[in-house]
Amino acid sequence: MSASLQLIDIAEGGQRIFIESDLLFSSVIAVREAAEKAISDAQADCVIDFSRVNQADSSALSFCLCCMRLAKRLNKTLVFECLPADMASISDLVGLDHFSSNQAESGY
């Protein structure tokens, strides 16, 4: 399955990454691989925008954690914006309040 992302350059070589597909077990690996490539290719910090995601399951949290781990390794700040309500509910359930707000930042 191919990933559906839209990349928009932001200030100073950064990248705004719009996720344009649902984050479900059936699609998350392809989306994660594409997002990790975008984060790696960016010259500066990144924003992952979930405003175009209609549905997310617990695999979306794994997606975020993988992206955060990569950003940390690359010494980049990663910001998550417009998190889906399903994702916030699941993160609350498992004790990851970091993803509960509409915007979460992973700065290192």
KEKE-3310 file (N, C-alpha, C; in steps of 0.2 Angstrom, whole numbers, plus 5000, padded with zeros to 4 digits):
npx = (5004:5003:5009:5001:5006:5008:5020:5026:5037:5044:5049:5067:5072:5064:5050:5033:5023:5009:4998:4989:4980:4971:4976:4979:4981:4982:4988:4998:5012:5017:5014:5022:5035:5036:5035:5046:5056:5054:5056:5070:5075:5073:5080:5079:5069:5053:5035:5021:5006:4990:4978:4971:4968:4956:4953:4960:4969:4977:4989:4993:4999:5011:5016:5019:5028:5039:5042:5046:5057:5066:5067:5074:5086:5091:5093:5082:5068:5051:5035:5018:5003:4985:4979:4970:4954:4952:4965:4969:4961:4965:4978:4977:4971:4981:4990:4999:5000:5005:5001:4988:4984:4979:4990:5006:5023:5039:5053:5071)
npy = (4994:5011:5026:5041:5057:5074:5086:5101:5114:5123:5136:5139:5127:5117:5106:5103:5091:5083:5071:5061:5051:5038:5032:5017:5000:4993:5002:5009:5006:5010:5023:5027:5024:5033:5046:5045:5046:5059:5067:5063:5069:5082:5098:5105:5107:5099:5098:5087:5086:5081:5085:5080:5067:5055:5044:5035:5022:5012:5010:5022:5029:5022:5025:5039:5038:5032:5041:5052:5046:5045:5059:5063:5056:5063:5075:5085:5095:5090:5093:5089:5092:5095:5083:5068:5065:5051:5047:5054:5050:5036:5038:5044:5033:5024:5030:5040:5055:5065:5066:5070:5083:5096:5099:5093:5093:5087:5090:5090)
npz = (5000:4996:5003:5008:5007:5009:5006:5012:5011:5025:5035:5035:5029:5035:5036:5033:5036:5029:5034:5024:5024:5032:5049:5051:5056:5044:5035:5041:5041:5028:5028:5039:5035:5024:5030:5039:5030:5025:5036:5038:5026:5027:5030:5042:5057:5059:5056:5059:5052:5056:5051:5040:5043:5045:5053:5066:5074:5087:5081:5077:5087:5089:5077:5079:5090:5084:5074:5083:5089:5078:5075:5087:5086:5075:5080:5078:5080:5082:5079:5082:5075:5076:5081:5079:5087:5090:5092:5103:5113:5114:5118:5130:5137:5137:5145:5139:5140:5133:5120:5120:5119:5106:5100:5100:5106:5102:5107:5106)
capx = (5000:5007:5007:4998:5008:5009:5026:5026:5043:5042:5055:5073:5073:5060:5045:5027:5021:5002:4996:4983:4977:4970:4982:4976:4985:4983:4991:5003:5019:5019:5014:5028:5041:5036:5036:5053:5060:5053:5060:5077:5077:5072:5086:5078:5063:5047:5028:5017:4999:4985:4971:4967:4967:4949:4952:4966:4969:4983:4995:4995:5003:5017:5019:5022:5034:5044:5044:5049:5064:5070:5069:5079:5092:5093:5093:5077:5062:5046:5029:5012:4997:4978:4979:4963:4951:4953:4972:4970:4957:4969:4984:4974:4969:4987:4995:5003:4996:5009:4997:4981:4982:4979:4997:5011:5030:5044:5059:5077)
capy = (5000:5017:5031:5047:5062:5080:5089:5108:5117:5128:5141:5137:5120:5113:5102:5102:5084:5082:5064:5062:5044:5036:5029:5011:4994:4991:5007:5013:5005:5014:5030:5029:5024:5040:5051:5045:5048:5066:5069:5063:5073:5089:5102:5108:5104:5096:5097:5082:5088:5076:5088:5077:5060:5054:5039:5032:5017:5013:5010:5029:5031:5019:5030:5045:5036:5030:5048:5055:5043:5047:5066:5064:5054:5068:5082:5089:5096:5087:5095:5086:5096:5093:5076:5065:5063:5044:5046:5057:5045:5030:5040:5044:5026:5020:5034:5044:5061:5069:5066:5072:5090:5097:5100:5090:5094:5082:5093:5087)
capz = (5000:4996:5008:5005:5011:5006:5010:5011:5014:5030:5037:5036:5027:5038:5032:5036:5033:5030:5033:5020:5024:5039:5052:5054:5056:5037:5031:5045:5040:5022:5030:5043:5030:5020:5035:5041:5024:5024:5042:5037:5021:5029:5033:5049:5061:5055:5059:5056:5053:5056:5050:5035:5045:5047:5058:5068:5079:5092:5077:5076:5093:5087:5071:5082:5094:5079:5071:5088:5090:5073:5076:5092:5083:5070:5083:5076:5084:5079:5082:5080:5075:5074:5082:5078:5093:5092:5094:5110:5117:5115:5122:5137:5139:5139:5149:5135:5139:5128:5113:5122:5117:5099:5097:5105:5103:5103:5106:5109)
cpx = (5004:5005:5005:5000:5009:5015:5026:5032:5040:5049:5061:5075:5069:5054:5039:5024:5013:5001:4989:4979:4975:4976:4979:4982:4987:4987:4997:5010:5021:5019:5020:5034:5042:5038:5043:5057:5060:5056:5067:5079:5077:5078:5085:5072:5057:5040:5025:5010:4994:4978:4967:4966:4959:4948:4959:4965:4975:4989:4997:5000:5010:5020:5022:5028:5040:5047:5048:5056:5068:5072:5074:5085:5095:5094:5088:5071:5056:5039:5023:5006:4991:4978:4971:4961:4952:4960:4972:4967:4962:4975:4982:4974:4976:4992:5000:5000:4999:5005:4990:4979:4982:4985:5002:5018:5034:5051:5065:5083)
cpy = (5006:5022:5037:5053:5068:5084:5096:5110:5122:5132:5137:5130:5115:5110:5102:5096:5083:5075:5064:5055:5043:5032:5023:5006:4993:4996:5011:5012:5009:5021:5032:5029:5031:5046:5051:5048:5056:5069:5069:5068:5080:5092:5104:5104:5103:5097:5092:5085:5083:5079:5084:5069:5060:5049:5036:5027:5017:5013:5018:5032:5028:5023:5036:5044:5035:5037:5052:5052:5045:5054:5067:5062:5059:5075:5087:5090:5094:5089:5091:5091:5093:5085:5074:5064:5056:5043:5049:5053:5039:5032:5041:5038:5023:5024:5039:5051:5066:5070:5069:5079:5090:5097:5097:5091:5089:5086:5090:5091)
cpz = (5000:5001:5004:5010:5007:5010:5008:5015:5019:5031:5038:5034:5031:5034:5036:5032:5034:5029:5029:5019:5031:5042:5055:5053:5048:5033:5035:5043:5034:5024:5034:5039:5027:5024:5037:5036:5024:5030:5041:5032:5022:5032:5040:5052:5056:5059:5055:5057:5051:5054:5044:5037:5048:5053:5060:5074:5083:5088:5076:5081:5091:5081:5074:5086:5089:5076:5077:5089:5084:5073:5081:5090:5079:5073:5080:5080:5079:5082:5078:5080:5073:5075:5082:5086:5095:5095:5102:5115:5119:5119:5129:5141:5141:5143:5145:5134:5134:5122:5114:5119:5109:5096:5102:5101:5106:5102:5109:5108)
residu = (MET:SER:ALA:SER:LEU:GLN:LEU:ILE:ASP:ILE:ALA:GLU:GLY:GLY:GLN:ARG:ILE:PHE:ILE:GLU:SER:ASP:LEU:LEU:PHE:SER:SER:VAL:ILE:ALA:VAL:ARG:GLU:ALA:ALA:GLU:LYS:ALA:ILE:SER:ASP:ALA:GLN:ALA:ASP:CYS:VAL:ILE:ASP:PHE:SER:ARG:VAL:ASN:GLN:ALA:ASP:SER:SER:ALA:LEU:SER:PHE:CYS:LEU:CYS:CYS:MET:ARG:LEU:ALA:LYS:ARG:LEU:ASN:LYS:THR:LEU:VAL:PHE:GLU:CYS:LEU:PRO:ALA:ASP:MET:ALA:SER:ILE:SER:ASP:LEU:VAL:GLY:LEU:ASP:HIS:PHE:SER:SER:ASN:GLN:ALA:GLU:SER:GLY:TYR)
# end
